Amino acid sequence: MMIRDLLHGRKLHFLFQHLFFWLISVVLFTVVLIYTRGDFNFYSISLYLAANILMTIGFLAISVYINLLWLIPVFFNKRKFFLFFILELANILLFILLNYFVTYVFEGGKHPNFFTEFIAEFILILLFLVVSTLLKVMRDSITLQDVELRMKEVQKQKVESELRALKAQVNPHFFFNTLNSLYSLSLDKSDMAPELILKLSDLMRYVIYESNDDLVPIGKQLEFLQSYVYLERLRADENLQVDFEVKGANLDLKVAPLLYIAFIENAFKHGSKARSDNPFIRIAFDLEHEDRIGFYIENRIDPFHEKKPAGGFGLSNVKKRLELLYPGKFDLNLKESESVYRAELTIFVS
């Protein structure tokens, strides 16, 4: 719709461009005709001569538009070069013959020198065809660039709106799970409830205020994730072993906020419920490189659980955000065996 309106708005400007081109052509053609004939001046222009000039310009226009509207789009643009060459040559010869005949009529039946007229008319039509083609190529190039810029802007706005929608989905989903943890502890009248509330307030502060930027330091995100892991361990089974390891010290590397929380939520959701003697969750970040952030997580799962290829709401959301934010700049591998679920994510940040 936008592109159609854009092109429609240019129609009037397009028409004026063509009228101006042919008006300039008439003036230049007349001036050239005067200066190539020494005994010729503006006062000697007769009605017949003016009609002859206009007829010549008319034939030129026919040849030019045959070239622009038919030969170039139908043959040249489709790489039918042999047919294009033959038909273009026919187009040039048609102009020369028509203009020679008109010149013969307007000069009272006198036969102009055919060879001289042929050379002059050939140079004239060739000049108009080359100039008009170059002008069309330049105009099409400018129009195409303008349309591409507008399309890129529309695409950018679309991506930004999709990211806002996805991020809006992340926050309620995270808070819902965390409040469930608080509700569970309050039912048990646990002494850990006040500490949980304090940690939860820290997490809410991060989500509401500090994650509004497009990119945030990985160090801030690690603090957030470690607080979240702490809260989950409070209500998890005592047998659950949780390891959180950070390698490297590039804590200033920036990445989109709330990308990793879904993986950790998923690990606690399934890992803490695994019917096994040694349930575990292992989380590791690799910050040893300055151009990438490595993330690894694995957890024990119930071998009898129902497998869901989509990875659940949270992981599906993360995949969409990664595709929008880091197209071609991330590597995500999800593996699941009978008893272990593993996720590896590498994001190239520069």
N, C-alpha and C positions, 0 to 999 in steps of 0.2 A: 504494500500500500504506500509506504513512504517513498520507495524508489519510483513508483508510477507517478506519484504527485510531483516528485522532483523533476522527472523528465517532462511532464506536462507543463510545469512552470517555465521550462526553458524553450518551449515551442515558439513563443513570440520573439524572444531574443534570437533564436535560430533563424527565423524568417528575416529579421532585420540584417543579420550577418550576411545572408545570401544577397539581399537586395543591394546592400552596400558594396559587396564584391563586384556585382555586375555594373553598378553605377560607376565605380572606379575603372572598370574595364572599358566602358564606353568612352570615358574621358581620355584614358591613356591611349586607346586605339585611335581616337581622333587626333590627338597630339602627335602620335607617331606618324600618322598618315600625312599631316601637314608638313612635318619636318623632313619627310622622305621625298616630298615633291617640292622642289625649290620655288615654283611659281604658284604655290598654293597658300591660301590664308583663310581665316575664319569667315571673311565676308564673301568668299567664293563658294561657300557650302550651299548647295542647292537642295531642294526637296528630294530629288532622286539620290543624291549622294548620302543624305542623312538616312534615307530608307535603306540604302545599300549597307551603310555602317550597322544599322540596327538589325538587318537581316543576317549579316555576318556574325554579330554578337549572338543572335538567336540560334544560329547553327552551332556556334561554339558552345552555347548552353546545352543544346541537345546532346552533343558529343560528351561534354563533361558529365552530365547526369546519367547518360548511358554507362559511362565508366564507373561513376561513384555508386549508383543504385543497382546496377546489374552485373557488370563485368567483375568488379572487385569482390563483392560479397558472394556471388554465385560461383565464380571460377577461381580467382586468385586466392581468396581466403580458404577455399577447399582444396588448394594445391593442384588445381587443374591448369597448370601453367601453359601447356601447349595450346589448349583451347583458348585460354585467356589471350595469349600472344596473337593467335590468328584473328580472333574477334576484335581485339584492340586495333590491329592493323586495318581490318575492315571498317572499323569505326572512324579511323583517321582518313582513309581513302574516301569514305562517304562524305565527310565534311569537305575535303578538298574538291571533290567533283561538284557537290551542291554549290559551294561558294564560287567555283569557277563559272558555273552556269549562270548564277545570279549576277556576277560581275559582267559577264558577256551581255546579259539582258540590259543591265543598267547603263552600260557604256554604249548602248545603241547598236548592238549587233557587231561591234568591232571585236575581233579575236585577240585577246591578250596573249602575250608570249606564254605558252603552256609551261615550259620548263621553268621560267622565272616565277610564274605564279605558283607552280607546284612547290618549289623550294620555300617561297615565302609563306604559303599556306601551311606547309608541313611544320615549319619552325613555329608558326603561330599556334597551331592546334597542340603541338607537343609541349609548348610552354604552358598553355592553359591546363593541359592534363596533368603535368608534373606539379605545377603550383597548387591546383585544386586538390590533388591527392595528398600533397604534403600538409595542406591546411586541414584536411579531413583527419589525417592521422594525428596531427597535433591536437585537434579538438576532441577526438575520441579518447586520446590518451589522458587529457585533462579531465574529461567527463568521467572516465573510468576511475581515475585516482580519487575524484571527489566522491563518487558512489562507494568506492572501497573504504574510504575514510568514514563515511557515514555508516556503512555496514559494520565496520569495526567498532564504532562508538555504540551502535545498537547492541552488538554482541557483548561488548564490555559491560553495558548496563544490565543486560540479561544475566551475565555471569555474577555480577555483584548482587543482583536481587536473589539469585539462586543461593549464593553463599549466605546472605542474610537469613533466608528461610531455613537453610540447614543449621546455621548456628542457633537460630531461635528454637529449633527442635532439640539441640544438644542440651541446653540449659534445663528445661523442664524435665527431661529424661533423667539427667544426673541428679537433680534435686529430689525427684520422686524416689529414686533408689536410696539416697542418703537419709531422707526422712523416714523411710521404712526401717532403716537401721536404728534410728532414734526411737521410733515407736516400739520396736522390739525390746530395747533396753528399758524403756519406761514401764512396759508391762511387767518386766521382771524386777522392777524397783531396784535396778542396778545402781551401785555407787558411781559407776562410770558415766552415767547419764550427763551430769554437769560438764565433765571434761569433753564428752562427745558434743555437747551444745557449743562449747567454746571453739572446738576444732571446726565444727560445722559453720560457725560464723566466719572463721578465717577463710574457709572454702568459698562461702557465698560472696565474701568481699572480693576474692580473686575473680570469680566468675562474672560478677556484676560490674566491677570497675576495671580490673587489670587485664581482662581478656577482651576488651573492646577494640584494642588495636589489631591491625591486620597481622602484625608479627610481634612476638614477645620473646625475650631472652629465655633460652632453654633452662637457665638456672632458676628463674621464677617458676617455670612449669614443673621442675623437679620438686621444689618445695611444696607446690600444690599436690602433686602426685604422692609424695611421701606422707603428707597429712591424710590424704584419702586412704592410702594403704593402712595407716595407723588406725583410722576409724573402722575399717573393715576387719582388721585383726581383732578388735575389741569384741566383736560379736561372732567371730569365727570359732570353729572347733579348736580346742587346745592342741590337737594333733596336727593341725595344719601348719606346715613349715613355709614361711614366706621369706624369700631372699630378694633384696633390692640392692643392686650393684651399679655403680657409676664409674666408668673408666675414662680417664682424660680430664682435662681442666678447662676446656673451651666452653665455659658457661655463658659467654656472651653471644654465642650463635643464636640467631633468631629463627623462629619457626611459627607457623600458624597456631593459635591457642586451641586447647581442648581437642587435640588430635589423638592423644594417647589414652585418654581416660576410658574410652569405650573398650579398649583391649583389656585394661585392668579390671573394669566392671565385669566383663565377660569371664575373665579368669576366676574371680571370686565367686561369681554366680555358679560356675560349673565345678571349679576346683575344690571349693569348700564342701560340696555335696557329694564328692566322689567317695564311693564305698570302697575304701582301701585302707590298708594299715599305715601307709605313709603318704597321705595327700600332700601336695606341694604346689607352690607357685614361685616361679623364678622370673625376676624382672632385671633386665640389664640395659644400660645405655652406654653407647660407645661415643665419646666426645674427644677422641684422640686426633681426629682430622678436622681441618679448618673449613672444608668444603662440604661436609656431610654430617648427618646425625644418624647414628645407628641405634635401632631399638630391637630388643628381643624379649619375648615373653613366652613361657610355656607353663602348662598346669596339668595336673592329673585330672582325668575325666572318668566318669562312670562308663564302663565298657558296654553297658546295656542301655545307655541313653539314646534317645532318638536324634539322629543326625539331621542338621538343618544346613543345607549348602549355602544359604544366603548369609549365614553368620549372624542373624538377628538384626534388630533395628539399628543398634548402635554401630556395629561394624559396617553395615550397609551405608549408613550415613557417612562414616569416615571415608569409605571408598569414593563416594561422590565428591566429597570435599577435596580429596587428594587429586582426583581427575581434573577438578576445576582450578585448584591452586597450583599444582605442580605437574602439569602435563608433560610427560616424558622425563620428569626429574625425580621420580620415586620408583622404588622397587619393593613390592609387597608380596610376601610369600606366606600362605596359610597352609599348614599341614596338620592332618589329624590321623592318628593311628587308633588302635583299639583302646588305648589307655592314656594317651597324651595328646594334648592340643598345643600346637606351636605356631607362633606368628613372628615374622621378621619383617621389619620395615626400615628401609634406608631412604632418607630424604636428602637430596643434593641441594644445598642452600646457596650455592654461588655458581 
